[in-house]
Amino acid sequence: MSDENGGSQAAGGDDLSGLSGFFFYVFIVHPATAWILRPGRFERKKSIMYAIGFLALLAAIKTGMEMQAKGPNHYALLGVNRNSSPLDIKRAYKKLSLQLHPDKNPNDPTASAKFDRIKKAYDVLMDMEFREVYNKFGQEGINSNKRFDETTFFMELGVFYVTWGIMSYILTLGKRSGLARQWTFTGLIAMLVIEISIMTARGNPFPSWFFPQNTEYEAVWLLHSLFPAFMNGCRSIGGYLFVDLEAQTRQLLLALQEQNKDILLVLRDVQIGVQNIQANGGGGGGHRLTNAGASGTVSSVGGGAMPIRATPTGKIKEMQDRLQASNATVQQAVSQLKSDSKSSSNFGFYAMILGYVAFSYIFSS
């Protein structure tokens, strides 16, 4: 198991937290969270609490399994911390080598592998240059003889964050995902700032009490591993909290339009009833209403000014005209609103999947 911890296991862990982890969250976790947040299933506050708890628990289990698959780092193997001096490391190695030497454990078939692991950890941590490389890039950095170069670092950083930025944008398309897009890009920017601060810091960027046996490489790996859970949580909860003001406005206008139609029907019935009364001789001068004050207009009869008299039928007709004009205005407002499109094309989604696979293949090879 000498190289599994640093080589194949690390690669496997990166793959799990990368491509397969992405598919895991998109195709399994997101639908499960959407099921929890389905309207009417639970109370609003409980739905949000259940969804957050589910995502946090799942992310913790998944990340814990990945960390267990990667195995303990060199500091944990020797029982020292990041600030340990070479003398402390030498003492810890000497103590462990006496316990784990194959000659001391002839019946243990893994004794040789365990001894090789602590010997490798000792060799790396005793060399201050290798130790710095290990802290920033892990065992892979040691195997590839990697060194910190700002140009290379920012190029790799750009590829990673541009890739995730494009994926986040595509996965949060649509007006229902406005909040999710905001939260996701805020988290992405915060993660970028933290990663740059960690990786460009001279010396140890963490306090001595803060996870004393973990490295900068592991802190960045943890951020990258948790981001897919954060992004899909934002998608689910942001969509659940979305309020479609445009749809609500449309519904109100349609309700007003229907109300206008009902009033017009009632007025038409009233108008027919009044016409029937007038036709049967019930309408006379006594039924005429003076509207001079309201209209402000006069008519000239025989050279004199006389106020205009409005019949009940005329007033009803006037109200009908006004309601019809109002109804036409409401109809125009409804037609100008964009209709909700429930069917969305899957082309962008599948293009994003293929793009992510291509990026992962190109930059991992």
C-alpha positions as CSV (number, residue, x, y, z in Angstrom):
1,M,0.0,0.0,0.0
2,S,3.0,2.2,-0.3
3,D,1.9,4.1,-3.4
4,E,-1.8,3.6,-3.1
5,N,-2.2,6.4,-0.6
6,G,-0.3,8.9,-2.6
7,G,-0.9,7.8,-6.2
8,S,-3.8,5.7,-7.1
9,Q,-6.0,6.6,-4.1
10,A,-5.4,10.3,-4.6
11,A,-6.3,10.0,-8.2
12,G,-9.4,7.9,-7.4
13,G,-10.4,10.5,-4.8
14,D,-10.0,13.4,-7.3
15,D,-12.1,11.5,-9.8
16,L,-14.8,10.8,-7.3
17,S,-15.0,14.4,-6.2
18,G,-14.8,15.5,-9.8
19,L,-16.6,13.9,-12.7
20,S,-18.5,11.1,-10.9
21,G,-19.2,13.4,-8.0
22,F,-20.7,15.9,-10.4
23,F,-23.0,13.3,-11.9
24,F,-23.9,12.0,-8.4
25,Y,-25.1,15.4,-7.3
26,V,-26.9,16.3,-10.6
27,F,-28.7,13.1,-11.3
28,I,-29.3,11.7,-7.8
29,V,-29.0,14.4,-5.1
30,H,-30.8,17.2,-6.9
31,P,-34.0,15.1,-7.8
32,A,-34.1,13.8,-4.2
33,T,-33.9,17.3,-2.8
34,A,-36.6,18.5,-5.3
35,W,-38.8,15.6,-3.9
36,I,-38.3,16.9,-0.4
37,L,-39.1,20.5,-1.5
38,R,-42.1,19.6,-3.5
39,P,-44.9,22.1,-2.6
40,G,-47.5,20.6,-0.2
41,R,-45.2,17.8,1.0
42,F,-44.1,19.5,4.2
43,E,-44.5,22.9,5.8
44,R,-42.4,25.6,4.2
45,K,-39.9,26.0,7.0
46,K,-39.7,22.3,7.6
47,S,-39.1,21.6,3.9
48,I,-36.1,24.0,3.8
49,M,-34.7,22.6,7.1
50,Y,-35.1,19.0,5.8
51,A,-33.5,19.8,2.5
52,I,-30.5,21.6,4.1
53,G,-30.1,18.7,6.6
54,F,-30.3,16.1,3.8
55,L,-27.7,17.9,1.7
56,A,-25.3,18.5,4.7
57,L,-25.6,14.9,5.8
58,L,-25.0,13.5,2.3
59,A,-22.0,15.9,1.7
60,A,-20.5,14.9,5.0
61,I,-20.9,11.2,4.3
62,K,-19.5,11.5,0.8
63,T,-16.6,13.7,1.8
64,G,-15.8,11.4,4.8
65,M,-15.7,8.3,2.5
66,E,-13.4,10.1,0.1
67,M,-11.1,11.2,2.9
68,Q,-11.0,7.6,4.2
69,A,-10.2,6.3,0.7
70,K,-7.3,8.8,0.5
71,G,-5.9,7.6,3.8
72,P,-4.0,9.6,6.4
73,N,-1.5,12.1,5.2
74,H,2.2,12.2,6.2
75,Y,1.7,14.3,9.3
76,A,-1.0,11.9,10.6
77,L,1.1,8.9,9.8
78,L,4.0,10.1,11.9
79,G,1.8,11.7,14.6
80,V,3.3,15.2,14.1
81,N,1.8,18.5,12.9
82,R,2.5,21.2,10.4
83,N,4.7,23.2,12.7
84,S,6.8,20.3,14.0
85,S,10.5,20.8,13.8
86,P,12.9,18.3,12.0
87,L,13.9,17.0,15.4
88,D,10.3,16.3,16.4
89,I,9.8,14.5,13.1
90,K,13.0,12.4,13.6
91,R,11.9,11.3,17.1
92,A,8.4,10.4,15.9
93,Y,9.9,8.4,13.0
94,K,12.4,6.6,15.2
95,K,9.6,5.6,17.6
96,L,7.3,4.3,14.8
97,S,10.1,2.5,12.9
98,L,10.9,0.4,16.0
99,Q,7.2,-0.5,16.3
100,L,6.5,-1.2,12.6
101,H,9.8,-2.6,11.3
102,P,9.2,-6.0,9.5
103,D,11.7,-7.7,11.7
104,K,9.6,-6.7,14.7
105,N,6.4,-8.0,13.1
106,P,7.2,-11.2,11.2
107,N,3.6,-12.4,11.3
108,D,2.1,-9.2,9.8
109,P,2.0,-9.5,6.0
110,T,1.5,-5.7,5.7
111,A,4.4,-4.8,7.9
112,S,6.7,-4.0,5.0
113,A,4.1,-1.7,3.3
114,K,3.4,0.1,6.6
115,F,7.1,0.7,7.2
116,D,7.6,1.9,3.6
117,R,4.8,4.5,4.1
118,I,6.3,6.0,7.3
119,K,9.7,6.0,5.6
120,K,8.3,7.9,2.6
121,A,6.5,10.3,5.0
122,Y,9.8,10.9,6.9
123,D,11.8,11.5,3.8
124,V,9.3,14.1,2.5
125,L,8.8,16.0,5.8
126,M,12.5,16.1,6.6
127,D,13.3,17.9,3.4
128,M,11.9,21.4,3.8
129,E,11.5,21.9,0.0
130,F,9.6,18.7,-0.4
131,R,7.6,19.5,2.7
132,E,6.4,22.8,1.1
133,V,5.5,21.0,-2.1
134,Y,3.6,18.4,-0.2
135,N,1.7,21.0,1.8
136,K,0.5,22.7,-1.4
137,F,0.2,19.9,-3.9
138,G,0.0,16.7,-2.0
139,Q,1.7,13.4,-2.9
140,E,1.0,14.0,-6.5
141,G,3.1,17.1,-6.4
142,I,6.0,15.1,-5.0
143,N,5.6,12.4,-7.6
144,S,5.6,14.9,-10.5
145,N,8.3,17.0,-8.9
146,K,6.0,20.0,-9.0
147,R,6.9,23.5,-7.8
148,F,4.8,26.5,-7.1
149,D,4.8,28.8,-10.1
150,E,2.4,31.8,-10.1
151,T,1.8,31.7,-13.9
152,T,1.0,28.0,-14.0
153,F,-1.0,28.3,-10.8
154,F,-3.3,31.0,-12.1
155,M,-3.7,29.3,-15.5
156,E,-4.8,26.1,-13.7
157,L,-7.0,28.2,-11.4
158,G,-8.6,29.9,-14.4
159,V,-9.4,26.7,-16.1
160,F,-11.0,25.2,-13.0
161,Y,-13.1,28.2,-12.1
162,V,-14.1,29.1,-15.7
163,T,-15.3,25.5,-16.2
164,W,-17.3,25.5,-13.0
165,G,-18.6,29.0,-13.8
166,I,-19.9,27.9,-17.2
167,M,-21.5,24.8,-15.6
168,S,-23.1,26.8,-12.8
169,Y,-24.5,29.3,-15.3
170,I,-26.0,26.6,-17.5
171,L,-27.4,24.7,-14.6
172,T,-29.1,27.9,-13.3
173,L,-30.6,29.2,-16.5
174,G,-34.1,30.4,-16.3
175,K,-35.9,33.0,-14.2
176,R,-36.7,30.4,-11.5
177,S,-33.0,30.0,-10.9
178,G,-32.2,33.7,-10.3
179,L,-31.6,33.3,-6.6
180,A,-29.6,30.1,-7.1
181,R,-27.4,31.7,-9.7
182,Q,-26.7,34.6,-7.3
183,W,-25.8,32.3,-4.4
184,T,-23.8,29.9,-6.6
185,F,-21.6,32.6,-8.1
186,T,-21.2,34.2,-4.7
187,G,-19.9,30.9,-3.3
188,L,-17.7,30.4,-6.3
189,I,-16.1,33.8,-5.9
190,A,-15.6,33.3,-2.1
191,M,-14.0,29.9,-2.8
192,L,-11.7,31.5,-5.4
193,V,-10.6,34.2,-2.9
194,I,-10.0,31.6,-0.2
195,E,-8.0,29.3,-2.5
196,I,-5.8,32.2,-3.7
197,S,-5.2,33.3,-0.1
198,I,-4.2,29.8,0.9
199,M,-2.0,28.9,-2.0
200,T,-0.1,32.2,-2.3
201,A,0.5,32.7,1.4
202,R,4.2,32.5,2.5
203,G,4.6,29.8,5.1
204,N,1.7,28.2,7.0
205,P,-1.5,30.2,6.3
206,F,-3.4,28.5,9.1
207,P,-3.2,29.0,12.9
208,S,-1.5,26.2,14.8
209,W,-4.7,25.1,16.4
210,F,-6.7,24.9,13.2
211,F,-6.6,21.2,12.1
212,P,-2.8,21.0,12.9
213,Q,-2.2,17.9,10.8
214,N,-3.9,19.0,7.6
215,T,-2.3,20.8,4.7
216,E,-3.2,23.6,2.3
217,Y,-3.7,21.0,-0.4
218,E,-6.3,19.2,1.7
219,A,-8.1,22.4,2.5
220,V,-8.4,23.3,-1.2
221,W,-9.5,19.7,-2.0
222,L,-12.2,20.0,0.6
223,L,-13.5,23.2,-0.9
224,H,-13.6,21.7,-4.4
225,S,-15.3,18.5,-3.0
226,L,-18.1,20.4,-1.2
227,F,-18.8,22.9,-4.0
228,P,-21.1,20.5,-6.1
229,A,-23.2,20.0,-3.0
230,F,-23.4,23.7,-2.3
231,M,-24.3,24.4,-6.0
232,N,-27.1,21.8,-6.1
233,G,-28.4,23.0,-2.7
234,C,-28.6,26.5,-4.1
235,R,-30.5,25.2,-7.2
236,S,-33.0,23.3,-5.2
237,I,-33.7,25.8,-2.4
238,G,-33.5,28.8,-4.8
239,G,-36.1,27.3,-7.1
240,Y,-38.3,26.5,-4.1
241,L,-38.2,30.1,-2.7
242,F,-38.8,31.6,-6.2
243,V,-41.9,33.8,-6.5
244,D,-43.1,34.5,-10.0
245,L,-44.4,38.0,-9.8
246,E,-45.0,38.1,-13.5
247,A,-47.3,35.1,-13.3
248,Q,-49.1,36.6,-10.3
249,T,-49.6,39.8,-12.2
250,R,-51.0,37.9,-15.2
251,Q,-53.4,36.0,-13.0
252,L,-54.7,39.3,-11.4
253,L,-55.2,40.8,-14.9
254,L,-57.0,37.8,-16.1
255,A,-59.2,37.9,-13.0
256,L,-59.9,41.6,-13.7
257,Q,-60.7,40.8,-17.3
258,E,-63.2,38.1,-16.2
259,Q,-64.8,40.5,-13.7
260,N,-65.2,43.1,-16.5
261,K,-66.9,40.5,-18.6
262,D,-69.3,39.6,-15.8
263,I,-70.2,43.2,-15.2
264,L,-70.8,43.8,-19.0
265,L,-73.2,40.8,-19.0
266,V,-75.1,42.2,-16.1
267,L,-75.3,45.6,-17.6
268,R,-76.5,44.2,-20.9
269,D,-79.3,42.4,-19.0
270,V,-80.2,45.6,-17.2
271,Q,-80.2,47.5,-20.5
272,I,-82.6,45.0,-22.1
273,G,-84.8,45.2,-19.0
274,V,-85.0,49.0,-19.2
275,Q,-85.7,48.9,-23.0
276,N,-88.5,46.5,-22.3
277,I,-90.0,48.8,-19.7
278,Q,-89.8,51.8,-22.1
279,A,-91.2,49.8,-24.9
280,N,-94.2,48.9,-22.8
281,G,-95.0,52.5,-22.0
282,G,-93.2,52.7,-18.7
283,G,-90.6,55.1,-19.9
284,G,-91.5,58.7,-20.1
285,G,-90.3,62.1,-19.3
286,G,-90.3,61.2,-15.6
287,H,-87.7,58.6,-16.2
288,R,-85.2,61.0,-17.8
289,L,-82.3,62.1,-15.7
290,T,-80.7,65.5,-15.9
291,N,-77.0,65.2,-16.5
292,A,-76.0,68.8,-17.1
293,G,-73.9,69.1,-14.1
294,A,-72.1,65.9,-14.8
295,S,-71.5,66.3,-18.5
296,G,-71.0,70.1,-18.6
297,T,-72.4,70.2,-22.2
298,V,-75.6,71.8,-23.5
299,S,-77.6,71.5,-26.7
300,S,-79.2,74.4,-28.6
301,V,-83.0,74.2,-29.2
302,G,-84.7,77.2,-30.8
303,G,-81.7,79.4,-30.1
304,G,-81.7,78.7,-26.4
305,A,-79.4,76.5,-24.3
306,M,-80.9,73.5,-22.7
307,P,-79.3,70.9,-20.6
308,I,-78.7,67.4,-22.1
309,R,-80.9,64.8,-20.7
310,A,-79.5,61.3,-20.3
311,T,-81.9,58.3,-20.3
312,P,-81.1,55.2,-18.1
313,T,-80.4,53.3,-21.3
314,G,-77.9,55.9,-22.3
315,K,-76.1,55.9,-19.0
316,I,-75.9,52.1,-19.1
317,K,-74.5,52.3,-22.6
318,E,-71.9,54.8,-21.4
319,M,-70.8,52.4,-18.6
320,Q,-70.6,49.6,-21.1
321,D,-68.3,51.6,-23.3
322,R,-66.1,52.5,-20.4
323,L,-65.9,48.8,-19.3
324,Q,-65.2,47.7,-22.8
325,A,-62.3,50.2,-23.1
326,S,-61.0,49.0,-19.7
327,N,-61.4,45.4,-20.8
328,A,-59.4,46.1,-24.0
329,T,-56.6,47.7,-21.9
330,V,-56.4,44.7,-19.6
331,Q,-56.4,42.3,-22.6
332,Q,-53.5,44.3,-24.1
333,A,-51.6,44.1,-20.8
334,V,-52.1,40.3,-20.6
335,S,-50.9,39.8,-24.2
336,Q,-47.8,41.8,-23.5
337,L,-46.7,39.6,-20.6
338,K,-44.5,36.8,-21.4
339,S,-46.0,33.4,-20.9
340,D,-44.4,30.9,-18.7
341,S,-42.5,28.3,-20.8
342,K,-42.6,25.0,-19.0
343,S,-40.9,23.1,-21.7
344,S,-37.1,23.8,-21.9
345,S,-34.7,22.4,-24.3
346,N,-32.3,19.8,-23.0
347,F,-29.7,20.7,-25.6
348,G,-27.8,23.1,-23.3
349,F,-27.9,20.6,-20.5
350,Y,-26.4,17.8,-22.5
351,A,-23.9,20.2,-24.1
352,M,-22.8,21.1,-20.6
353,I,-22.3,17.5,-19.7
354,L,-20.2,16.8,-22.8
355,G,-18.2,20.0,-22.2
356,Y,-17.4,19.0,-18.7
357,V,-16.3,15.5,-19.7
358,A,-14.1,17.0,-22.4
359,F,-12.5,19.5,-20.0
360,S,-11.9,16.8,-17.4
361,Y,-10.3,14.5,-20.0
362,I,-8.1,17.2,-21.6
363,F,-6.8,18.7,-18.4
364,S,-6.4,15.5,-16.5
365,S,-4.3,13.9,-19.2
